[in-house]
Amino acid sequence: GIDADLREAFTRAGVVHVLSISGLHVGLVAAAGFALARRLLGRSERLLLAVDVERLAALLSLGPVALYTALAGLGVATLRSAIMVAAAVLAGLLGRRADVLRTLALAALVLALAWPGTPLEIAFQLSFASVAAIVCGMRRLAPAAPAGSWRARLRNAALVSPCALVGTAPLTAFHFHQVSLVGLVANPLVIPIFGSAVVVLGLVGAVVEPVAPGAAAALFRLAGLVLWPGIALVRALAKPAWAAVDVPIPSLVELALVYGFLAGLLWLPRRGARVLALVALAGLAADAAWWANERFVAQRLRVTFLDVGQGDAAILELPGGRVLVVDAGGFPGGDFDTGAAVVGPFLWTRKILRVDALAMTHAHPDHSGGLPYLLAHFRPREFWWTGVPGDGVEWERLEAALTASGTRVRVLAAGALAGAVEVLHPPADGGWASLNDSSLTLRVHQGATAVLLTGDIEARAEERLLLAPARLPAAVLKVPHHGSRTSSTPRFVDAVAPRVAVVSVGADNRYRLPSPEVEARYRARGACVLRTDRCGAVTVATDGARLEVRTRRPGCACPTATPPW
């Protein structure tokens, strides 16, 4: 298999497609099958006089194509190419010229009818979008030079990579929140190595292996010798920070507007093209204005408690555009990165490319496991924590990521202030009984409405907080320690008196949290209890006077507006 670092290098370089069977490979097989069949058929004078050898050779080339497609695993790109080759051969047999866009549309229709879910797959979308972009772009932009001119061929070849990049960039942003800039240079350099040289050597080796194993082994070794410089080239191209840039994840509407604008530009000066381009451009401008107001102008506090399984992660969008991330979930001992799979994508969906501060309530992996990814990809200005270290592999990974990022580190204790964010715990003089009890506890307010984030504090820390009860009331409470019986004492619940109590907890977790007793205690106090395992992400927003509550999944009801608290 391919290790994660190498695959990441191919992705950043914009050449990850060479790792899969592509249309180029199928085209090489079809061309080789056609050339071989025509040569063999041309040796028979009777066949030359009786049939059209060119057409018969084209028909026979479908055999190797079908065999190669089956051996390659029937991937989307392989099937698309095989169907297009078959359509082109059929058109030739009927004496008609095959149009690439029509054969592409036919391949899409066949795959969609045979496997209805296929158009939703990333491979399908990228495969068809890239081919369509190359064909349409070449027809629009290819210079009007003689067909046999080497200059025309060189210019046309130079247009392929930019056309493919423009055509697939919206989709890569949608699926991978990333656009490769170095791909413009990488593709012309890498494709001849991986897509032609290595593939040809491998295919020839596979063909001769049954009759000449020694020659096949030599060809495979030669392919390997060609492969290693190619890998080194990909690593070098992917290394610069600018090789690939993280971008906001567009919505489906934004995706449609971008492609509408591109289609309008391609169809100019045809009738309606200018209208399409202007309408799409106006839609994108309105969308940008809405997001600018949402992120930087609206005087609202927006807090989203993400569903990261048995862990915690909260995104705070403060008035003026500042963003604070408190914890990022994590699965101790597992490979699933909640920072990469949950927290990061949510931030990009909200058009957030940089956060002002990452806050770690405490160094347990179910809270800190996703933070290294965020340190690497969101360039936080500050990292907040209590100064109480953790241990184990996850903690070492976080320390290394923090050092590599160069982020400013702030050790916070009770009494510290950062704008609308107030630190309530832990006290500067220590005195906590456990790592849980050392959790960073934050109170964030907007006007008369407050949100209290408690990490995993337990009864002893709650008693310490109750020494200053006037600072505890909050409209929204992140329930301490996932709703464990070791927390949420009756006095603490009464002092906070939350209108909304959010329990960040994993579905069917082995700890059987939240405790039914604790959940009942909040409900008895009049709180609306929302669990991330049942409701998905929970978002609360307030302008200081009214509180709005939304959940990702249906069936979780809370009042849409509440009085100040």
N, C-alpha and C positions, 0 to 999 in steps of 0.2 A: 504493500500500500504506500500512499504518499503521506508523509508526515505533515502535521498542521502548519508548521513554519514554511515548508516549501509550497504548499497549496496557497498560503497567504501571499507568498512572493509572486506566484503566478497571477493571483487575483489583483494585487496592487499594480502589477505590470500590464494588466488588461489583456492577458493572453491565456487566461484559465481555460478558454475554449479548446486549446490545443491538447488538453489532457483527455478529451473525449473524442469519440468518433465523429467526424464532421463531414460536411458535404464534399470537401476537398478529397477526403479519403475515398468516398464512394465514387467520385468523379475519376480518380486515378484507377480504381478497379474497373470501372466501365470503359475507360479509354484503353487500358491494357487488354481487357477482354475483347474489345472491338478490333484492336490492332492484330491480336493473335488470330481471331476468327477470320478476319479478312485475308490475312497472309495464308492461312491453311486452305481456305476456300479458293483463293486465287490460284492455287497450284493445280486446280482441276479445270481443264479446258472445257469439259462438258458443262460444269456448273457456271462457268463464265458466260457460256452461250445461252444457257437455259434460264438463269435467274439473275436478279439484281443482287450481286454479291454484297454491295454496300449495305443494302437494307437487311439482307439475311444476317450479315455479321453484326449489325446493330441489334437485331432480335436475339441472336445467340449471346450477346454480351450481357443480357439480362440474367442469364444463369449465374455467372460469377457475382453479379451485383446482389442477387437474392441470397446466394450462399454467404457472402461477406456480411450482409445485413443481419442474417440469422446468427452468424458466429459472433457478431459485434454486440449482440444483446438486445436488438430491436429498440434502440434508443430513439428519442424523438427526432434528433437531428439526422440520424441515419435513415429512419423511415421517411422523413421529409425528402431527403436527397434521393432515395430509391424510388419513391413515387414520382418525383420530378423527372428522373432519368427514364422511367417507364413511360411517362406521358410524352416525353420528347421522342422516344423511339416510336410510339404509336402514331404520333403526328407525322413522323418521317415515313412510316409505312403507308399512311393515307395520302402522302404527297403534299403535306401541309407543313408550314414553318411553325415550330414551337415558340410560343411567347413565354418568356421566363415568368412574368407576373401571373399569367394565366395558369401555368403549371404550378406555381407557388400556391395560388388560391385553391387549385384542385387538391394539392397535397394537404392543405389545411382543412378542407372540407372532408376529405376521406378520413383523416385522423380524428376529427371532431365527431364524425358519425360513428366510427368504429369504437372510439374510446371517448365518450362524452366529457369526461373530466379532464382530458388532456389539455385543452386551451387554458386551463387555470394553472398549469405547471410552468415553472420558471423557464425550463429548457425550451418548451414550445414557444413561449413568447419571445425569448431572446433569439432563438433560431430563425423564426419567421421575420421578426423585426429587422434583424441584421441583413438578411438577404434582400428584403424589400427596400431597405434604406440604401443598400449598395446599388441595386438596379435603378431605383428612382433617382438617386443622386447622380449616378453616371449619366443617365439620359438627360438630366437637367444641366449638369456642369461640364461634361466631357467636351474638350475643345474640338472645334470643327477642323480636323486635320485629316489627310488621306488615311484610309484604313490601314494601309501597310506601313505607315510612317513609324519609325522606331521612337520618334519623339512623342507621337500621340500615344503609343503604347506605354511609354514611361510615365507620361502625365496621367493617363488613365489609372495606371497601377498606383500612383501616388494619391489618387482620390479615394481609393477603396477604404483605407483605414479611417480617414476623417468621416466619410459617409457612414460607415458602420458605427463609429463612436457617437455621432450625433443621433443616429437612429435608435441606438440602444441605451444611451445615457439616461433618459428618463426612466427606463425600466430598471437599470442597475441602481439608480437612486431610490426607486420604489422598493426594490427587493433587498438591496445590500447597503443602502445609505452611503454609497461611495461611487466616485467617478474617477477612472484612471486617466491622468493627463499624459503620462509617459507612454500610454498605449499607442499613441500616434506614431511614435518612433519604434516601439517594441514590436508591433505586429509585422511590419515589413522585414525586420531583422530575424524574428523568431520563427515565423511561419515557414520560411524556406527550410529551416533546420528540422523542426518537429513535424510540420505538415507535409513535407516533400521528401527530404533526404532520409530521415529516420523511417518514415512510413514505407517508402519504396524499398529500402534495404530489408525491412522486416517482412514485407509482403513477398519479395523475391525469395527470401530465406524460407518462408513458410511453404512456398510452392515447390522449391527444390528439395526440401527436407526429406520427403519420402524416398527420393531416388539418390540423393547425395547428402547424407547427414553431415559430413565433414565440411562441405561447401556452405551448407546452411548455417552451421556453427560459426564459420568464419564471417558470414554476412551479419549474423546477430552480434558478434563481437565488434564488427565495424560500426554497426548501428549504435552500440553502446559508447564507442569512442566518439562518435558524432554527438551523442546525447549529452555527455558531460559538459562540453563547452557551452552547449545551449542552456543547460541549467545554470551554469556560472553566469552567463549573460543575463538570464532572467533575474537572478539574485542581485546583480549589479544594477540593473534598471529599476528594480523595485526598492532599492535602498534609500534613495533621497526622500526626504519628508514630503516633497511636493509631487512625488510620483503618483500618488492617489490622494484625493481629498475627500473628507467626510462632508456630506451635504444633507440638508433636511430631507426627510422622507415625504414625498408629495402624496396628497390624497388622490382618490380616483378621479375626482373632478379636476384637480390640478393636472393630473396625468393626461386627461382627455383634452384640456385646454392647450397643453404644450404640443401634443401631437396634431391638434387642429391647426395651431399656428404653423407648424412645420409643413403640414399638408397644403395650407394656403400658399406658403412660399414656393413650394414645388410646383403647384398648378398655375402660378402666375405665368402669363397674363390671361389665362382662361377665365371665362365668365364665372363670376361668383367667388373666385379665388381670393380677390382682394377683400371682399366682404368677410369671408371665413377668417382670413388672417387678422383683420381688424377686430372682429368680434372676439376671437380667441385672445388677442393681445389686451383688449379692454377687460376681459374676464380675469386675466392674469394680473393686471394692474389693480383691479378691485380686490382680488384675493390678497395681494401684497399689502394693500392699504388696511384690510381687515386684520391681517396678522400683525402689522405694525402697531395698530391700536390695541390689540389683544395683549401683545407682549410688552409694550413700552409706555403706552399712554393711559390705559384703564387703571384706575386706582383701586385695584382689587387684590386681595390675597387669595391665592389658589393653591390648595394642597391636595396632592393625589397620593393615596396609599396604594402601592402597586401589589399585585398578587405575585409574590415570588416564592410561593410554597411556604414551608415552615421556616420563615425568616421575616425580616423587616426591610422595607424600603419606602421612603417617602420623598416626593418631589415638591418643594415649596417654590412657587413663583410669586415673588414679592412685587409690590408696586414699584414702577420704574424699570422693570426688566431684570432685576437681580434674581438669581436662581440659587437655591440651596438644596443639596441632596443629602438627606439624612439616612445613612445605611444603604446597602445595595443587595441585601439577601446573600444567599450562598448555600451550597450543599457540601458539608464537610466530607472530604475523601472522594468526592465525585468529580467528573469532568464537565458537568453542566455549569456554564458560567452565566449567572443571572445578570451580571453587568452587561454582557454582550447580547444575551437573548431577550432580556426584559427591560432593564432600566435604560440602556443606551437607545434602543429603538423607540421607547416612549419619548425620550428627550428629543430625538430627531423628528419625531412626528409633531412635536410641539415647536419645531423650528429652533431648537436650542442647540447651538454648536459649542458653547462654552459655559461652564458653570462658575459661579463666583466662589462657592465653597462646598467642599465635601465634608460632611460631619460623620464621624464614627462614634456611635453611642458607647460601644465597648467592643473588645477584640474577640468576640466569639464568631466563628466562621459563618453562622447563619445570618449575621448582620454585616460582616466585613468582606465576605468572599467575593462579591462583585466589584469591590472598590478598585482593585488593580486595573481592571479594564477601563474604568471611568477616568482614572489618573492618566492613562495612556492616550485616551481618545478625546477627552473634553478639557484638557489643560486648565484644571481648576486654579484659581488664584490663591486659595488657601485650603489647608486641610486642618479640620478641627478634631481634637480628641482630648481625652482626660489625662493622658500621660501614663495610663496603666497598660502595660504591654500584655500581649497574648503569648502563645507558644505554638509550636508545630509548623508544618509545612505551609499552611495557609498564611500564618503570621509572617513567616520568612518571605513569602511571595509578595505580601503587602509592603513590607519594609523595602524590598528591592524595587518595587514599582514606585514607591514614594521617593526614593533616592534618585531613580532614573528621571522622574518627572521634574525634579527641581522645584516642586511646589512649596510655598511657604507654609510652615507648620505652626499652628497655634495650640497651646495647651490651655484649655478652658476650665474654669471652676466657678462655683456659685458666685453670683454678683456680676459676672462679665456681661457686657452689652455689645451687640452688633446691630445697630439700627433698631428694627422692631423685634429683634430676637434677643431674649433674655435667658441667661443660664441660671437654672434653679439648683442644679445638683451636678456633680458631687461637690462637697465643701473642699476648700483649699487645704484644710488640715487633715484630710484623709478620714479615717474612721469607718470605712466600709468593710463589710464582712466577706464579700465575694466579688468576683468580676461583674456579676449581674448587678450587684448593689452599687457598683461604681459607675453605672450607666450615665452618660451625658443626658440631662433632662432639660429640654428647651421649651420655653413659652413664647409663642409668636402671636402678636396681636395686630389687628387692623381696626382702628377705631375702638368701639366698645366690644368687639368680638375677639376671642382668643382661642388658640389651638395649643394643646399641651402634648408634647412628644416625650415619652417616658422610657424608651428603650426597654430593658429587662429588669428595672428596679423591683425589689421585693419589699416585704413588710418593713424591714429595718430602715431602708431608705425612705419609704413612705412616711414612717414616723418622724424622720429627720425633716422632711418637707412640711409636715404638719406643724412644725415649730413656727412657721410663717404662713398660716392658713389664708391670709388675704391675697397671696400671690397664686393660689391654686385654681380658683374658679375659671372654667373654660367651657366654651360652647362645644368644642370638639376635643375628644381625648383619644389618643392612641393607647389602647388598653395595655397596661404593663405586662411584660413577660407572656405575651400570647394568650392571656386569660388564665394563667396558672393560679392554683389555690394559694401559692406562696405570695401572691400580690393581691392588689385590689381589696384591701381591708375595708370594712364598712365605714370607718372614719374617713379614709381617703376618698372613697366614692362620694360620700356626703359632702366633703370639702370641695371637691372638683365640681360636682353636680353637673355632669356633662349633658348636653342635649343630644349629642351623637357620640357613641362609643364605637370605635373601629378596632376590630380584633384582627390582627395580621397573623394568619394561621394556615397551615397546609391541610389539604383535604385528606381525611382518613389518616392523620398523623399518628405515629406510634405512641405519642405522649397523651393522646385522647384529649387534646386541648381544642377549644377552651373548656374549662371546668363548667359543668352545668350549674353548679352553685354560684360561680362568679357571674356567669351570663345572666342568671336569674336576679342576682343582686343589682346589676345595672338596670335591668328592665323594671324592677320594683321601684327604682329611683326615678323612673320616667324617661330613661335614656332610650334612644333608638339604637339598637345594637346591629352593627353591620359587620359581617365576617367576610374576609377576602376569599376564603375557600368556597363560599356560596355566592357571593356577590361580584367576585372579580375585583378589579380596581375600583376604589371608592374615591370620588373627588368631591371636595367641599370648596366653595368659593364664597367670599364675603366682601362687601364694600364697607364693612364696619357696622352696618345697620341690619342688613338682611343676610341670611345664610342659605345658600343653595346646596343641595346634596344630590349627587348623581352616582349611579353605579354602572359598571360595565355590563353586568348581566341583568336580564329582566327578573322580576319577581321580588326585588328588594325594595321595599317602600319606606320612605321617610318623608316628613313634611318638606315640601319644596322651599318653604320660607319660614324662618323662625325669628322671634324677636332677639334683640341684642342679648348677649350673655357674657 
